[in-house]
Amino acid sequence: MPLNLDQIERLARLARIEISAADGGETRDRLNDVFALIEQLQAADTRGIEPMAHAFELAQRLREDAVTESDRREAYQAVAPEVEAGLYLVPRVME
Amino acid sequence: MMEWEIVIGLETHAQLRTNSKIFSGSSTAFGAAPNTQANAVDIALPGVLPVLNRAAVECAIRLGLAVGGKIAARSIFARKNYFYPDLPKGYQISQYETPVIAGGSLAIVVGQAGQSYEKTVALTRAHLEEDAGKSLHEDFHGKSGIDLNRAGTPLLEIVTEPDMRSAAEAVAYAKALHALVRWIGICDGNMQEGSFRCDANVSVRPRGSEVLGTRREIKNLNSFRFMQQAIDYEVQWQIATLEDGGRIEQATVLFDPATGETRAMRSKEDAQDYRYFPDPDLLPLEISPDWIARVKADLPELPAEMKARFESEYRLSAYDAAALTAGREICVYFADCVAAAGRENAKLCANWLMGELAARLNKEGREISAAPIPPLQLAALVRRIADATISNKIGKEVFDALWSGEDKDVDAVISDRGLKQISDGGALEALIDGVLAANPKSVEEFRAGKEKAFNALVGQLMKATRGKANPQQVNELLRRKLSDRDVLRPPD
C-alpha cells in the first residue's frame, strides 16, 4: 500500500512538520521503503497470537495517591519564551 | 412526511476524586493560581516519566463494579496524538484498544411521575485518561494564555452504546450516571467546575431503518438543561437539513447557550487522525481478582439495589423509587424518615419528601443536607397524618412551623395551635347540620345534580372548622345527609 503525495502532505500537517514540495517526492519514497518492510512483517501468520503492547512481560508499578510536588512555577517559567499573570503565552489559538 | 428516529450515544468525562494527578504527584485541587500545580511531568519537560496513581485505578474498578462491567485483568495505555498548546506533550495518555472497563449498563427512569418508563442503557466501555490544560483566549496582546494546572487530572471516560432515543432519555442517563459517580465517591460531580462533562453523539434515521445516520458530536455539555436544549436543536436541524434534500456531514459541534444553537467546530478536511499507539512509557496495567474483591467489599449499597428495595419493601412506584435514590443524601434522608415513621407510611414519607420538602428546598436553593427539618421531625409529622390526628392540609401548617424553626416538636405545634382534626362523628354532624341550614341554595343545586355544589358545602364546613374537620368523614357524613330526603327538604 504505497503512500501518495497527498497522504504525505496530510501526515506532515498532522505532525506539524514542514515538507517542501521539492522534498515531498523523496520523503514519499523513503517512507514507502519503510512500508515495504512493514508489509513483509504483516505477511507473517499471527492468528491466535495476542498482540503485545510491550516487549517486557511486566506490569506497571503504581504510586500511592499523595501530593509530593510543590509549586515550582517560577523556575519553570524562567525558561519560557513569554509569560504573563502566571500563564504561558502562545500564539493565539481559537477553535 | 417521513417519521424520524433519534439516536443518541453519550461520552462522559468524570474527573476522579484523587488528591494527586493521574501520572504525577501534583495536587488536583480546584482554583489554584495558574500553573502552580503543574510539575515537570505535567508541563512535559524532556525526560520525565509518568507513574500511574493507584487511586485513579481504584475509581475505575468502583465504577466497573457499580455498572456490572468487565474489569480488565490487563489493560493498556495508549498515546492519542494531536497538537494543541494546552497539551504540552503533543499527545494525551489515554486507553484505546484495551480499556480498563468493558460493557456494563445503567438503568434509567425517563419522564414525569405517572407517565414515566424504565430503560436500560448499555455501556460500551470506560477508560482512564489524563485531562489537558486550559487555554484562555482573552486578549494577551494577541496571544493565548495557557494554564496547565488541569493537565494530568485523572478522568474516566464513560461511553454508551447509541441506545438513547430522545433528549429526555439522554438527560435521564446523564443524571443517573451523575448520581452514581457521586454515590460511589469517585467524582464530585461539580458540573460548573467541569468535573462532569458530556459529549453527545446525535444522529437521525427514518423510523424502521437498521442503518445509523451520520452523527454529529456535540462537545462539552456541562449542564443537563444545555444538554436538553442542544440535542433538541441538533435533532431539529438534522431533520430539517435532510428533509430539504441536504446531507449530514460528520462533524464536531459546539452548543452556544446564548443562541440555543449548535455550530460546527471543525470542517471535515481538518478531521483528526489521532494515530493511537501503545505508550512505551507505561507497562500494562494489571488488576488482580483480590484487588477487585477488596474494592467490592468497600462499596456502599448501590442506588439500583436501593431502588429495587424501595419498590418491593415499601411498595413505591419506579418513578418515586428512582427519585429517592437519585442522590445519596436524599436516599439517606428518606431511609431515616421511614425508619422512624414506619414502613407502612413509606409512601406518605415519599410524598412529603418529594412534594413539600423538595419544593421548599428548591425555592430557597438549599441542599437536602441543609434542610431545617430533620428526617425524624418529618417522620413525626407523617405519623400524625397517618393516624388522622391532623389532615394532610393542616400538615402543611405544621410543616411551615417546623420549617421556620418556630417549633421543633410536631405534637407541641398541633396542641399549641389547636390543630387537632375533628373526627368526632357527633360533633361533625352538628357542624354539618349548621352548614346545610345556612346554605339552602347549595343543597338545592346539589340535588339538581350539580356536583360542584357539594364541594362548596365541604368548603363551607372546612371554613367553619378552620380546616380541621377530617375530610374523609366530612365527605361521608355530608353525602349521607344530602341523600336523606327529609333533611332540609325545602318547604313546598
Interface residues (C-beta under 8 A of the other chain):
Chain A: R10 L14 R16 P51 A53 H54 F56 L58 A59 Q60 R61 L62 R63 E64 D65 A66 V67 T68 E69 D71 R72 R73 Y76 Q77 E82 E84 A85 G86 L87 Y88 L89 V90 P91 R92 V93 M94 E95
Chain B: T18 N19 S20 S24 G25 S26 S27 A33 P34 N35 T36 Q37 A38 N39 A40 I43 L45 V51 L52 N53 R54 A55 A56 V57 R74 I76 N81 Y82 F83 Y84 P85 E97 T98 S135 L136 H137 F140 H141 G142 K143 S144 G145 I146 D147 L148 L254 M265 R266 Q272 D273 R275 P278 P280 L282 L283 P284 L285 E286
